[in-house]
Amino acid sequence: MIEIRNLTKRFGSLLAVDDLSLTVGEGELFGFIGPNGAGKSTTMKILACLLRADSGTATVCGLDVRKDGEAIRRMLGYMPDFLGVYDDLTVDEYLQFFASAFRLERRKRRAVIDGVLELTDLTVKKRAMVSSLSRGMQQRLGVARVLLHDPKVLLLDEPASGLDPRARIEMRELLVELRRMGKILMVSSHILSELAEMSTSIGIIERGKLLYAGSILDAYERVRGGDQIAVTLEAPAEGTEAQDAESAARTLRADSRVASVSVEGPRLEIELKPEERSHHFVIEALVRAGVRIAAFEPRQIKLEDAFLKLTKGSVQ
């Protein structure tokens, strides 16, 4: 539904988007990841027909962003990272204004507005002034606005920015529900744990260059080293000596299947060799050495780990 090929955009000497190519398919929620200044917003603005690329091509639902801007706007909803609102309007008046701008038939507006209010859980705020809304509610109002004309594709730039934990969870649930409804979403965010939970695929961009595009699981495999395990030693009973964590670490370091062991108080941080996928020998070795184990926790690789390993931390 979104097809980008060799897209490039400069602002003077700044190369904001550098030969970018990616595809977002039907039914996807695509997480767009990168530091500030990486080129995420510029890419979205080009797709929304608000900026013109210097070279390359981009299509939305088969339509060319250079030639078919008006048709694309009818099937696309774009929410920028900073949502401008009209403080002197009520929520209902705000949506009425944009329903008119989207040229919705007057006789259908009431039902459409009530529908997006219900979907975004803002019905109770229909008569409230926009200026009275919390940051989270204003973000949901932004989503309600871009849904008025029932777009097929949604471009949401940092929709969870500045939200408290509850509001972030509510926003995540809303975006997942929109995907279930058949919308195609491209969502940028700095909250990687949120994207990991809801995205079907991701793209990682840095200094305008796409470093990775594909599934989260493939990203994990691409950066994966050896499995990591945390072992916490049992606290000593009253009147007994504490266990020697360094001695336990030496026992594991002697095993050829272990890459490294570090000691942090009563906790061992263990990394296995990359080819080793079995963990049971760690417990067996410690038990044979007389070590009493309070907790054994295999570590799962996270999207943050993949991001840190695939990027260099450079900004434009």
C-alpha positions in Angstrom: 0.0 0.0 0.0 3.0 2.3 0.5 5.9 1.9 -1.9 9.0 4.0 -1.7 11.9 3.7 -4.1 15.3 5.5 -3.9 13.7 8.6 -2.3 16.0 11.5 -1.6 15.3 14.9 -0.1 17.7 17.7 0.7 17.3 20.9 2.6 20.3 23.0 1.4 23.4 21.1 2.4 21.4 18.7 4.7 20.6 15.3 3.2 17.4 14.6 5.1 16.4 11.4 3.3 19.1 9.4 1.5 18.1 7.0 -1.2 15.3 5.5 0.9 13.4 2.4 -0.2 10.8 0.5 1.7 7.4 -1.2 1.4 4.4 -1.2 3.8 1.9 -3.9 2.8 -1.8 -4.5 3.3 -2.9 -4.9 7.0 0.5 -3.8 8.4 1.3 -1.6 11.3 4.8 -0.3 10.4 6.9 1.1 13.2 9.2 3.8 11.9 12.2 4.1 14.3 15.1 6.6 14.4 16.6 9.4 16.5 15.5 13.1 16.1 16.6 14.3 12.7 16.8 10.9 11.2 14.3 11.7 8.4 11.1 10.1 9.7 9.0 13.2 9.6 10.3 14.3 6.2 9.5 10.9 4.7 5.9 11.0 6.1 5.4 14.6 4.8 6.5 13.4 1.3 4.0 10.5 1.5 1.3 13.0 2.7 2.1 15.2 -0.4 3.2 18.1 1.9 6.8 18.0 0.6 8.2 17.1 -2.8 11.2 14.7 -3.0 14.2 15.7 -5.0 14.5 12.3 -6.6 13.0 8.8 -6.3 9.4 7.7 -6.3 6.7 7.1 -3.7 3.2 5.7 -4.2 0.3 5.3 -1.8 -2.3 2.7 -2.8 -0.8 2.8 -6.3 -1.0 6.6 -6.7 2.1 8.7 -7.3 2.7 11.4 -4.7 4.1 13.7 -7.4 1.0 13.5 -9.6 -2.0 12.3 -7.6 -1.8 14.5 -4.5 -5.5 15.3 -4.3 -6.6 11.6 -4.8 -4.0 10.5 -2.1 -5.3 13.0 0.4 -8.8 11.4 0.1 -7.5 8.0 1.2 -4.8 9.1 3.6 -4.8 10.5 7.1 -1.7 12.3 8.4 -1.1 13.3 12.0 2.0 15.4 12.6 4.2 15.2 15.6 2.8 18.4 16.9 -0.9 18.7 16.6 -2.2 22.3 16.2 -5.7 22.7 17.7 -8.1 25.5 18.0 -8.4 26.3 21.7 -11.6 28.4 21.4 -13.7 25.5 19.9 -15.4 22.6 21.6 -14.4 19.0 20.6 -17.6 18.7 18.6 -17.1 22.1 16.8 -13.5 21.1 16.0 -14.5 17.9 14.3 -17.5 19.7 12.6 -15.0 22.1 11.1 -12.7 19.4 9.7 -15.6 17.3 8.5 -16.6 20.4 6.4 -13.0 20.7 5.2 -13.0 17.1 4.2 -16.3 17.8 2.3 -18.3 15.2 4.1 -22.0 15.5 3.2 -23.8 17.5 5.8 -26.5 14.9 6.5 -23.8 12.3 7.2 -21.5 14.4 9.5 -23.3 13.8 12.8 -23.1 10.0 12.5 -19.5 10.1 11.3 -18.4 12.5 14.1 -20.2 10.4 16.8 -18.5 7.3 15.4 -15.0 8.7 15.6 -15.7 10.1 19.1 -16.8 6.6 20.2 -13.8 4.9 18.6 -11.3 7.3 20.3 -13.3 7.3 23.6 -14.0 11.0 23.5 -17.8 10.9 23.5 -18.0 12.3 27.1 -15.8 15.2 26.0 -17.9 16.2 23.0 -18.9 19.6 24.6 -15.6 20.2 26.3 -13.3 23.0 25.1 -10.3 21.7 23.2 -8.1 23.9 25.5 -9.4 21.9 28.5 -8.2 18.5 27.2 -5.2 16.7 28.6 -2.3 16.0 26.3 -3.5 12.4 25.9 -7.0 13.5 25.0 -5.7 16.0 22.5 -3.7 13.3 20.8 -6.8 11.1 20.6 -8.7 14.1 19.2 -5.9 14.3 16.5 -6.6 10.6 15.6 -10.3 11.3 15.5 -9.7 14.2 13.1 -7.7 12.1 10.6 -10.4 9.3 10.7 -13.3 11.6 9.7 -13.0 10.8 6.0 -12.3 7.1 6.7 -8.8 6.9 5.2 -7.3 3.6 4.2 -3.7 4.6 5.2 -2.7 6.5 8.4 0.6 8.2 8.9 1.0 9.0 12.6 4.1 10.9 13.6 4.9 10.4 17.3 1.3 9.9 18.4 2.4 8.9 22.0 4.8 11.8 22.4 4.4 13.4 25.9 1.8 11.0 27.1 1.7 9.5 30.6 1.8 5.7 30.9 -2.0 5.2 31.0 -2.5 7.5 28.0 0.2 5.6 26.1 -1.5 2.3 26.7 -4.8 3.7 25.6 -3.2 5.1 22.4 -1.5 1.7 21.7 -4.8 -0.1 22.1 -6.5 2.4 19.7 -3.8 1.9 17.0 -4.1 -1.9 17.3 -7.8 -1.6 16.9 -7.4 0.5 13.8 -5.2 -2.2 12.3 -7.9 -4.8 13.1 -10.3 -2.6 11.2 -8.2 -2.9 8.1 -6.2 0.4 8.2 -2.6 0.4 7.1 -0.5 2.4 9.6 2.9 3.9 9.6 3.7 5.0 13.1 6.9 6.8 14.3 7.8 6.7 17.9 10.7 6.9 20.4 9.0 4.5 22.8 10.4 1.3 21.4 8.7 -1.0 23.8 5.3 0.2 22.6 6.3 -0.3 18.9 7.6 -3.8 19.7 4.2 -4.8 21.2 2.0 -3.5 18.4 4.1 -3.4 15.1 3.9 -6.1 12.4 7.1 -4.8 10.9 9.6 -2.0 11.5 12.1 0.3 9.7 15.2 1.7 11.4 16.5 5.0 9.9 19.5 7.1 10.8 20.9 10.2 9.1 18.3 9.7 6.3 19.6 6.2 5.5 17.4 3.1 6.0 19.4 0.6 8.1 16.8 -2.1 8.4 13.3 -2.9 7.3 11.4 -6.2 8.1 9.9 -8.1 10.9 10.9 -7.5 14.5 12.0 -11.2 14.9 14.3 -10.9 11.9 15.8 -7.8 13.5 16.4 -9.7 16.7 18.1 -12.5 14.7 20.3 -10.1 12.8 21.8 -8.6 16.0 21.6 -11.6 18.2 24.8 -12.8 19.9 24.8 -15.5 22.6 21.8 -16.0 24.8 22.0 -14.1 28.1 21.0 -15.5 31.5 20.8 -13.8 35.0 21.3 -16.1 38.0 20.6 -14.8 41.5 22.2 -16.7 44.3 20.2 -17.6 47.4 20.6 -15.2 50.4 22.4 -16.9 53.3 20.3 -18.2 56.2 20.8 -16.5 59.6 24.1 -17.6 61.1 25.6 -18.9 57.8 28.1 -17.5 55.4 27.2 -15.8 52.2 27.8 -17.8 49.0 30.9 -16.9 47.0 29.6 -15.5 43.8 33.1 -15.2 42.3 33.7 -18.9 42.9 30.4 -19.7 41.1 31.5 -17.4 38.2 34.8 -19.2 37.9 32.9 -22.6 37.7 31.0 -21.3 34.7 33.9 -19.6 33.0 35.6 -23.0 32.9 32.9 -24.3 30.6 33.6 -23.9 26.9 30.0 -23.1 26.1 30.1 -19.9 28.2 31.3 -16.7 26.6 31.5 -14.5 29.7 30.3 -14.2 33.3 30.2 -11.0 35.3 29.4 -10.6 39.0 27.1 -7.9 40.5 26.7 -8.7 44.2 24.8 -12.0 44.5 23.9 -11.9 40.8 25.7 -13.5 37.9 25.3 -12.1 34.4 26.0 -14.9 31.9 26.4 -14.8 28.1 26.6 -18.1 26.2 28.5 -18.7 23.0 26.3 -17.7 20.0 25.9 -21.3 18.8 24.7 -22.5 22.2 20.9 -22.5 22.6 20.5 -24.9 25.6 20.5 -23.4 29.1 20.2 -26.5 31.3 23.9 -27.1 31.7 24.3 -23.8 33.6 22.0 -24.9 36.4 23.6 -28.4 36.5 27.1 -26.9 36.8 26.1 -24.6 39.6 24.2 -27.3 41.5 27.2 -29.7 41.2 29.4 -26.9 42.7 27.0 -26.6 45.7 25.6 -23.2 44.6 22.1 -22.5 45.9 20.0 -20.7 43.2 17.3 -18.2 44.1 16.3 -17.1 40.6 17.3 -18.2 37.0 16.2 -15.7 34.3 16.9 -16.2 30.6 17.1 -12.7 29.0 15.0 -12.0 26.0 16.4 -9.6 23.4 14.4 -6.4 23.1 13.8 -3.9 20.3 16.0 -1.4 22.2 18.9 -3.9 21.9 18.4 -4.2 18.1 18.1 -0.4 17.8 21.4 0.2 19.7 23.3 -2.4 17.7 22.0 -1.4 14.3 22.5 2.4 14.8 25.6 4.4 15.5 24.0 7.2 17.5 24.9 9.8 14.9 22.6 12.7 14.2 22.4 15.3 11.5 
